[in-house]
Amino acid sequence: MSQARKIFLIATAGCALLALGATGGWWWARQPVPMAAKTEPASPQPGQGEGKVLYWYDPMVPQQHFDKPGKSPFMDMALVPKYADASGEAAGVKIDPAVAQNLGVRLAKVARIPLSFQAQASGIVGFNERDVAVVQNRSAGFVERVWPLAPGDVVRAGQPLVAFLVPEWAAAQYELLAIRRSGDAGLLAAARERLRLLGMPERMIAAVEKSGVVQSRYTVTAPIGGVIQSLDVRAGMTLAAGQTLARINGLSSVWLEAAVPQALADRVDTGSRVTAIVAGEAIPIEGRVASIVPVLQDATRTLRVRIELPNRNGQLRPGMSAQLSLQGKPKGTALAVPTEAVIRTGRRALVMLADAQGRYTPVEVSLGEEVGDQTVITAGLDEGQQVVASGQFLIDSEASLSGIAARPLEPASIHASPPMHEADATIKGVAPGEVTLAHGPFKTLSMPGMTMTFPLGKPDLVQGFKVGDKVRVGVRQTDDGLVVERIERAGGGQ
């Protein structure tokens, strides 16, 4: 067979196969397709599912709801129905108790707690200016001896300081002894009074009467134990009556001075309890607010608070620094949950509400102030309800994938002012309508410290401030992000 004939036969066979395939495809296409093979968007059938269909959603975009079945506009997949529970409300996430235990889910009760103000501050230990003894010379005389002491030395009560020779005591004592021998009671009383007026101590007068020996030398001792602040006497000096010899500051208690911002001054009162931790000391020390200086510091806009701390072992020394926790006046009670139970998204706050059937539902809440490790809930929860305190982020993710929307706040609560979030900061730049801050962490936002620029709620908030100032700032979350609504100098600044 020639080569050309072979090529012709192969081409003819190929055309025949193509024609046969086309005819078979046309015939197959004309046949009816079984119903079971058709693909339609998922839709609930009567009697199926957990209840009435509330809406349809795409599991990849669960926040978007649709009122009828069909294909997702986001993904190439059918929409999934969301059913209601038996009560007609959206069902929560159902988790088996054994699975919840393996996930480390821990519940906490919504409870009412006392609203006691608590602030953290720093202070400097100083002398208690109410525990001071001023030592004076009661009679004119000559200094015969000064014990080897100097300012800064610690003395005990009764320790000798200065020895005096008082010549004018001698004649009065001889007169006292002569009258005593005469037995005239009236003159004896007058002689004793004369010695008292000359500055002779009562115990020395009694010793002279008992022994009959004249005493012209007198040793001045420390009336209290403490630190010598001044010692203005030397051996050989001649001193007049009433001249100051020494000043001694007691150490049985000390003052811890701290600065409280003007905005919080009305929450602190004399007698408020304080817990202080002094640098180098691991054991906290309990004290009380002794007084509040009524003059406001112009530079810092703060009030000075004096806290009295016991110094039983002498471990507190003036000049030490300390961190203190100040307990202010209580303001009643409020509902609260553990702070760790709150999920903050930046735009709103959520908690996972647990019911007795093992279902978990996200609920939007309005937050108040933090009291220790608790956060006040001003709206969204009732006393006695259970919320998830550990493992809530896993449950919240599952709720989002299941298309479960958080229960919104009541209309009256939606328009409430968002909470204020506070942090310490340093001003890095000031411009019209904005300020650049190197701030510490905003704990209530779970936001770490960083340097960023914030818009100002009011343009005059930064009036009087400059770059480098240490400040305390308060920000609120708005539709435009975080906005600075309060700025004041840091409590410990000068």
Secondary structure per residue as TSV (DSSP state, phi and psi in degrees):
chain	resnum	aa	ss	phi	psi
A	1	M	-	360.0	134.1
A	2	S	-	-72.6	161.0
A	3	Q	H	-64.1	-37.6
A	4	A	H	-66.3	-37.6
A	5	R	H	-66.4	-39.1
A	6	K	H	-60.0	-43.3
A	7	I	H	-63.1	-39.7
A	8	F	H	-63.9	-42.3
A	9	L	H	-65.7	-41.3
A	10	I	H	-63.4	-42.0
A	11	A	H	-65.0	-39.8
A	12	T	H	-64.7	-41.1
A	13	A	H	-64.5	-39.0
A	14	G	H	-63.8	-41.2
A	15	C	H	-65.2	-37.6
A	16	A	H	-64.3	-41.3
A	17	L	H	-64.5	-40.8
A	18	L	H	-62.9	-42.0
A	19	A	H	-63.9	-41.6
A	20	L	H	-63.4	-41.9
A	21	G	H	-64.5	-40.4
A	22	A	H	-64.9	-40.3
A	23	T	H	-65.1	-40.8
A	24	G	H	-65.8	-40.5
A	25	G	H	-64.4	-38.9
A	26	W	H	-64.3	-41.4
A	27	W	H	-65.7	-41.1
A	28	W	H	-65.7	-38.4
A	29	A	H	-66.2	-28.0
A	30	R	T	-78.3	-11.8
A	31	Q	S	-80.7	146.4
A	32	P	-	-68.8	141.3
A	33	V	-	-87.7	133.0
A	34	P	-	-60.0	143.9
A	35	M	G	-59.6	-34.1
A	36	A	G	-65.8	-20.3
A	37	A	G	-90.4	-11.7
A	38	K	-	-72.8	145.3
A	39	T	-	-111.2	117.6
A	40	E	-	-124.9	156.9
A	41	P	-	-58.3	142.0
A	42	A	-	-63.8	132.8
A	43	S	-	-143.6	144.5
A	44	P	-	-70.9	144.2
A	45	Q	-	-101.7	150.3
A	46	P	T	-57.4	132.8
A	47	G	T	86.0	-4.4
A	48	Q	-	-104.6	167.6
A	49	G	S	79.6	-173.0
A	50	E	S	-94.3	-4.8
A	51	G	S	161.0	-157.0
A	52	K	S	-67.2	140.4
A	53	V	E	-75.6	122.9
A	54	L	E	-85.1	-43.4
A	55	Y	E	-168.8	174.1
A	56	W	E	-114.6	150.6
A	57	Y	E	-150.9	162.3
A	58	D	E	-95.1	120.7
A	59	P	T	-56.5	-23.6
A	60	M	T	-82.3	-20.5
A	61	V	E	-133.5	69.1
A	62	P	E	-67.8	-19.6
A	63	Q	E	-75.5	-14.1
A	64	Q	E	-93.1	122.1
A	65	H	E	-109.1	147.9
A	66	F	E	-127.7	146.0
A	67	D	S	-90.5	0.2
A	68	K	S	-151.9	159.2
A	69	P	-	-71.2	165.8
A	70	G	-	158.7	-164.1
A	71	K	B	-96.0	141.2
A	72	S	-	-65.1	135.5
A	73	P	S	-76.3	-8.4
A	74	F	S	-98.3	-39.3
A	75	M	S	-129.1	159.3
A	76	D	S	-84.2	72.0
A	77	M	S	-158.1	161.1
A	78	A	B	-78.0	148.1
A	79	L	-	-69.4	150.9
A	80	V	E	-107.5	135.4
A	81	P	E	-76.0	146.3
A	82	K	E	-112.0	120.8
A	83	Y	E	-95.7	159.4
A	84	A	B	-95.2	157.4
A	85	D	-	-82.8	-172.2
A	86	A	T	-63.1	-26.9
A	87	S	T	-84.2	-4.2
A	88	G	S	91.3	0.1
A	89	E	S	-101.8	162.4
A	90	A	B	-63.0	132.8
A	91	A	-	-77.4	150.2
A	92	G	-	-88.5	-170.2
A	93	V	E	-80.3	123.5
A	94	K	E	-94.2	123.6
A	95	I	-	-128.9	129.0
A	96	D	-	-61.4	138.6
A	97	P	H	-55.3	-37.0
A	98	A	H	-65.9	-39.7
A	99	V	H	-66.6	-41.4
A	100	A	H	-60.4	-38.5
A	101	Q	H	-66.5	-40.5
A	102	N	H	-65.8	-32.4
A	103	L	T	-77.7	-7.8
A	104	G	T	76.4	28.4
A	105	V	-	-70.6	125.6
A	106	R	E	-125.7	133.7
A	107	L	E	-103.0	154.6
A	108	A	E	-138.8	149.1
A	109	K	E	-93.1	141.5
A	110	V	-	-73.0	112.6
A	111	A	E	-125.3	159.9
A	112	R	E	-94.7	127.0
A	113	I	E	-123.7	155.5
A	114	P	E	-72.1	138.2
A	115	L	E	-89.1	86.1
A	116	S	E	-103.2	125.7
A	117	F	E	-67.6	135.8
A	118	Q	E	-139.3	129.8
A	119	A	E	-132.4	146.2
A	120	Q	E	-102.2	136.4
A	121	A	E	-152.1	175.4
A	122	S	E	-124.2	155.1
A	123	G	E	-152.4	173.5
A	124	I	E	-120.4	132.7
A	125	V	E	-75.0	135.4
A	126	G	E	-139.7	174.3
A	127	F	E	-68.5	146.8
A	128	N	-	-79.5	106.7
A	129	E	T	-72.4	-5.7
A	130	R	T	-89.0	-12.3
A	131	D	S	-107.5	70.3
A	132	V	E	-129.2	138.5
A	133	A	E	-122.1	127.2
A	134	V	E	-105.3	120.8
A	135	V	E	-97.3	124.0
A	136	Q	E	-125.7	156.9
A	137	N	-	-82.8	122.0
A	138	R	S	-82.5	-18.4
A	139	S	S	-139.4	153.1
A	140	A	-	-69.4	142.4
A	141	G	E	-178.6	-169.1
A	142	F	E	-116.8	139.9
A	143	V	E	-82.9	115.7
A	144	E	E	-92.3	-32.4
A	145	R	E	-153.7	142.3
A	146	V	E	-124.5	125.0
A	147	W	-	-65.2	149.8
A	148	P	S	-69.2	80.6
A	149	L	-	-130.7	161.1
A	150	A	-	-150.9	160.7
A	151	P	T	-55.5	137.0
A	152	G	T	100.6	-17.6
A	153	D	-	-74.2	147.4
A	154	V	E	-96.6	129.5
A	155	V	E	-121.6	156.7
A	156	R	-	-98.8	160.9
A	157	A	T	-63.4	131.9
A	158	G	T	88.5	-0.3
A	159	Q	-	-72.9	133.9
A	160	P	E	-62.8	141.8
A	161	L	E	-118.6	-55.4
A	162	V	E	-139.9	140.7
A	163	A	E	-109.5	130.5
A	164	F	E	-116.6	153.0
A	165	L	E	-111.6	121.1
A	166	V	-	-117.9	94.8
A	167	P	T	-62.0	-38.6
A	168	E	H	-68.3	-12.2
A	169	W	H	-72.9	-27.8
A	170	A	H	-61.9	-51.0
A	171	A	H	-61.5	-40.1
A	172	A	H	-67.3	-33.3
A	173	Q	H	-71.6	-39.9
A	174	Y	H	-60.4	-41.7
A	175	E	H	-62.9	-40.6
A	176	L	H	-61.5	-44.3
A	177	L	H	-66.0	-37.9
A	178	A	H	-65.8	-44.3
A	179	I	H	-65.1	-36.6
A	180	R	H	-61.8	-38.8
A	181	R	H	-69.1	-27.5
A	182	S	H	-75.4	-24.4
A	183	G	T	83.1	9.9
A	184	D	-	-80.5	110.3
A	185	A	H	-66.7	-38.8
A	186	G	H	-64.3	-47.3
A	187	L	H	-66.2	-32.1
A	188	L	H	-65.8	-40.5
A	189	A	H	-65.2	-38.1
A	190	A	H	-66.7	-37.5
A	191	A	H	-66.2	-39.0
A	192	R	H	-64.4	-41.6
A	193	E	H	-64.8	-34.6
A	194	R	H	-64.0	-41.4
A	195	L	H	-64.9	-37.2
A	196	R	H	-63.6	-40.8
A	197	L	H	-67.7	-26.5
A	198	L	T	-78.7	-3.8
A	199	G	T	96.2	10.4
A	200	M	-	-78.9	128.5
A	201	P	-	-62.3	152.3
A	202	E	H	-60.9	-39.8
A	203	R	H	-65.9	-32.7
A	204	M	H	-72.3	-36.6
A	205	I	H	-62.9	-43.1
A	206	A	H	-65.0	-37.5
A	207	A	H	-66.8	-37.9
A	208	V	H	-64.9	-44.5
A	209	E	H	-63.1	-36.8
A	210	K	H	-75.2	-42.0
A	211	S	H	-91.3	-26.9
A	212	G	-	75.8	13.9
A	213	V	-	-107.4	130.3
A	214	V	-	-74.0	134.6
A	215	Q	-	-120.8	115.4
A	216	S	-	-108.2	-1.7
A	217	R	E	-110.7	142.8
A	218	Y	E	-140.8	132.9
A	219	T	E	-106.6	123.4
A	220	V	E	-86.3	130.3
A	221	T	E	-116.4	164.2
A	222	A	-	-73.3	122.7
A	223	P	S	-71.4	-27.0
A	224	I	S	-137.1	162.0
A	225	G	-	-86.3	145.0
A	226	G	E	163.9	-155.6
A	227	V	E	-105.4	133.0
A	228	I	E	-73.7	116.0
A	229	Q	E	-85.5	-36.0
A	230	S	E	-149.8	148.9
A	231	L	E	-144.3	93.0
A	232	D	-	-102.4	57.6
A	233	V	-	-151.0	144.3
A	234	R	-	-137.4	155.6
A	235	A	T	-60.9	138.6
A	236	G	T	92.7	-9.1
A	237	M	-	-72.5	150.6
A	238	T	E	-104.9	125.1
A	239	L	E	-117.7	144.0
A	240	A	-	-89.3	162.1
A	241	A	T	-64.9	136.4
A	242	G	T	85.9	3.8
A	243	Q	-	-75.7	137.9
A	244	T	E	-75.6	130.0
A	245	L	E	-99.7	-45.5
A	246	A	E	-153.3	160.1
A	247	R	E	-129.2	124.0
A	248	I	E	-119.9	130.1
A	249	N	E	-104.6	124.4
A	250	G	E	-68.1	156.8
A	251	L	-	-122.2	9.6
A	252	S	S	-67.6	-24.5
A	253	S	E	-146.1	156.5
A	254	V	E	-132.3	166.1
A	255	W	E	-104.0	140.6
A	256	L	E	-116.6	113.6
A	257	E	E	-99.6	128.6
A	258	A	E	-132.5	163.8
A	259	A	E	-112.3	129.5
A	260	V	E	-111.1	129.2
A	261	P	E	-57.4	149.8
A	262	Q	G	-57.0	-36.0
A	263	A	G	-66.0	-21.9
A	264	L	G	-106.7	3.1
A	265	A	G	-63.0	-33.3
A	266	D	G	-74.7	-7.0
A	267	R	G	-93.5	-8.1
A	268	V	-	-108.9	139.0
A	269	D	-	-139.2	156.7
A	270	T	T	-59.4	131.9
A	271	G	T	96.4	-6.5
A	272	S	-	-61.0	143.6
A	273	R	E	-79.3	142.0
A	274	V	E	-134.2	137.5
A	275	T	E	-114.5	122.8
A	276	A	E	-120.2	141.7
A	277	I	E	-120.5	111.9
A	278	V	E	-84.3	141.9
A	279	A	T	-56.0	127.2
A	280	G	T	92.0	-8.1
A	281	E	-	-116.2	125.8
A	282	A	-	-85.2	-22.4
A	283	I	S	-90.4	124.5
A	284	P	-	-64.3	150.5
A	285	I	E	-118.9	129.1
A	286	E	E	-89.4	136.6
A	287	G	E	-146.3	-175.4
A	288	R	E	-135.0	152.2
A	289	V	E	-71.0	116.0
A	290	A	E	-81.8	-39.1
A	291	S	E	-164.1	161.5
A	292	I	E	-122.6	116.7
A	293	V	-	-64.6	123.3
A	294	P	S	-73.8	-6.6
A	295	V	S	-92.9	126.9
A	296	L	-	-79.8	132.8
A	297	Q	B	-74.3	119.8
A	298	D	T	-64.1	-40.8
A	299	A	T	-69.1	-38.0
A	300	T	T	-108.1	-9.3
A	301	R	T	54.7	45.9
A	302	T	E	-131.4	162.0
A	303	L	E	-107.1	139.6
A	304	R	E	-83.6	127.4
A	305	V	E	-111.6	126.5
A	306	R	E	-100.9	120.8
A	307	I	E	-111.0	127.7
A	308	E	E	-94.5	124.4
A	309	L	E	-117.7	138.0
A	310	P	E	-70.6	146.0
A	311	N	-	-130.8	61.4
A	312	R	T	-63.6	-41.5
A	313	N	T	-99.0	5.2
A	314	G	S	71.8	18.5
A	315	Q	-	-79.0	-17.0
A	316	L	-	-92.7	120.4
A	317	R	-	-119.0	135.7
A	318	P	T	-54.5	137.1
A	319	G	T	103.4	-16.7
A	320	M	-	-68.6	150.4
A	321	S	E	-98.8	155.8
A	322	A	E	-150.8	149.8
A	323	Q	E	-102.1	134.5
A	324	L	E	-130.9	150.6
A	325	S	E	-115.3	117.4
A	326	L	E	-103.1	122.7
A	327	Q	E	-96.0	118.3
A	328	G	E	-94.5	-170.5
A	329	K	E	-70.0	136.7
A	330	P	E	-67.9	152.9
A	331	K	E	-123.0	34.0
A	332	G	E	93.5	-150.1
A	333	T	E	-130.1	165.3
A	334	A	E	-159.2	158.0
A	335	L	E	-73.0	143.3
A	336	A	E	-151.1	156.6
A	337	V	E	-131.2	162.1
A	338	P	E	-57.9	139.1
A	339	T	G	-58.7	-33.5
A	340	E	G	-68.0	-14.9
A	341	A	G	-81.3	-12.3
A	342	V	-	-88.1	131.2
A	343	I	E	-103.3	114.0
A	344	R	E	-101.9	121.8
A	345	T	-	-98.9	-6.8
A	346	G	S	98.6	-34.1
A	347	R	S	-103.8	-24.4
A	348	R	-	-157.7	172.4
A	349	A	E	-121.4	138.6
A	350	L	E	-127.3	155.1
A	351	V	E	-133.2	156.1
A	352	M	E	-96.8	112.0
A	353	L	E	-86.7	129.0
A	354	A	E	-106.1	140.7
A	355	D	-	-114.0	177.8
A	356	A	T	-70.8	-18.3
A	357	Q	T	-89.0	6.7
A	358	G	S	80.6	21.7
A	359	R	E	-101.8	147.6
A	360	Y	E	-127.3	127.4
A	361	T	E	-126.6	130.8
A	362	P	E	-71.2	136.0
A	363	V	E	-131.0	131.2
A	364	E	E	-79.0	137.3
A	365	V	E	-131.2	160.1
A	366	S	E	-107.2	129.5
A	367	L	E	-99.0	148.0
A	368	G	E	-112.0	-146.2
A	369	E	E	-79.4	164.2
A	370	E	E	-94.9	134.0
A	371	V	E	-123.8	98.8
A	372	G	T	65.8	-125.3
A	373	D	T	-97.7	16.5
A	374	Q	E	-112.8	149.3
A	375	T	E	-118.5	130.5
A	376	V	E	-71.9	136.1
A	377	I	E	-108.0	115.5
A	378	T	E	-91.6	-18.1
A	379	A	E	-162.3	148.9
A	380	G	S	113.7	-20.3
A	381	L	-	-133.7	160.6
A	382	D	-	-118.7	154.0
A	383	E	T	-62.1	137.5
A	384	G	T	94.5	-14.4
A	385	Q	-	-69.0	158.9
A	386	Q	E	-107.3	133.6
A	387	V	E	-123.8	158.1
A	388	V	E	-83.6	123.0
A	389	A	E	-101.7	-14.3
A	390	S	E	-148.0	130.7
A	391	G	S	90.7	8.1
A	392	Q	H	-68.5	-27.4
A	393	F	H	-69.2	-37.0
A	394	L	H	-64.5	-43.4
A	395	I	H	-67.6	-38.8
A	396	D	H	-63.4	-38.9
A	397	S	H	-64.0	-42.6
A	398	E	H	-64.5	-39.5
A	399	A	H	-63.4	-39.3
A	400	S	H	-65.2	-42.7
A	401	L	H	-66.8	-26.9
A	402	S	T	-87.9	1.0
A	403	G	T	75.5	21.2
A	404	I	-	-87.1	115.4
A	405	A	-	-85.2	148.1
A	406	A	-	-68.9	140.1
A	407	R	B	-66.9	121.3
A	408	P	-	-74.6	165.9
A	409	L	-	-72.7	160.3
A	410	E	-	-63.7	151.7
A	411	P	H	-53.7	-36.5
A	412	A	H	-65.9	-26.2
A	413	S	H	-89.8	-22.4
A	414	I	H	-64.0	-35.4
A	415	H	T	-89.4	5.8
A	416	A	S	-68.7	153.1
A	417	S	-	-64.6	136.6
A	418	P	-	-65.3	156.3
A	419	P	-	-67.7	154.3
A	420	M	-	-88.6	135.1
A	421	H	E	-114.7	131.3
A	422	E	E	-120.2	152.0
A	423	A	E	-161.7	157.2
A	424	D	E	-81.8	147.9
A	425	A	E	-154.6	166.2
A	426	T	E	-123.0	130.5
A	427	I	E	-72.2	124.5
A	428	K	E	-106.7	-18.2
A	429	G	E	-171.0	146.6
A	430	V	E	-129.1	128.5
A	431	A	E	-138.9	162.5
A	432	P	T	-56.5	120.2
A	433	G	T	80.1	1.6
A	434	E	E	-154.0	162.6
A	435	V	E	-143.6	140.3
A	436	T	E	-100.5	126.7
A	437	L	E	-126.8	139.0
A	438	A	E	-97.2	94.6
A	439	H	E	-104.2	156.7
A	440	G	-	-80.7	-173.8
A	441	P	-	-69.0	137.6
A	442	F	B	-88.6	96.5
A	443	K	G	-63.1	-37.4
A	444	T	G	-73.7	-10.6
A	445	L	G	-105.9	-3.9
A	446	S	T	55.1	39.5
A	447	M	B	-109.8	121.6
A	448	P	-	-71.9	166.2
A	449	G	-	-68.7	145.8
A	450	M	E	-168.4	177.4
A	451	T	E	-110.2	123.6
A	452	M	E	-156.1	165.9
A	453	T	E	-101.7	131.8
A	454	F	E	-116.5	142.2
A	455	P	E	-73.1	154.9
A	456	L	B	-99.7	137.4
A	457	G	S	-65.2	-36.4
A	458	K	S	-133.7	136.7
A	459	P	G	-61.3	-27.9
A	460	D	G	-87.1	7.5
A	461	L	G	-62.5	-32.0
A	462	V	G	-96.3	9.2
A	463	Q	T	-63.8	127.6
A	464	G	T	91.3	-4.7
A	465	F	-	-102.8	156.2
A	466	K	-	-140.9	168.3
A	467	V	T	-60.5	132.7
A	468	G	T	100.8	-12.4
A	469	D	-	-68.0	139.8
A	470	K	E	-87.8	124.9
A	471	V	E	-134.4	167.3
A	472	R	E	-117.2	121.1
A	473	V	E	-113.7	149.9
A	474	G	E	-123.8	128.6
A	475	V	E	-124.0	154.8
A	476	R	E	-124.9	150.0
A	477	Q	E	-84.3	124.6
A	478	T	E	-126.2	178.9
A	479	D	T	-64.1	-21.5
A	480	D	T	-96.8	11.3
A	481	G	E	102.1	-161.0
A	482	L	E	-77.6	132.5
A	483	V	E	-124.6	131.6
A	484	V	E	-74.5	120.2
A	485	E	E	-115.7	-9.1
A	486	R	E	-149.6	137.9
A	487	I	E	-148.5	129.8
A	488	E	E	-147.4	159.2
A	489	R	E	-66.1	146.0
A	490	A	-	-60.1	145.6
A	491	G	T	-57.7	-36.1
A	492	G	T	-90.8	-0.5
A	493	G	-	-75.4	163.0
A	494	Q	-	-124.1	360.0
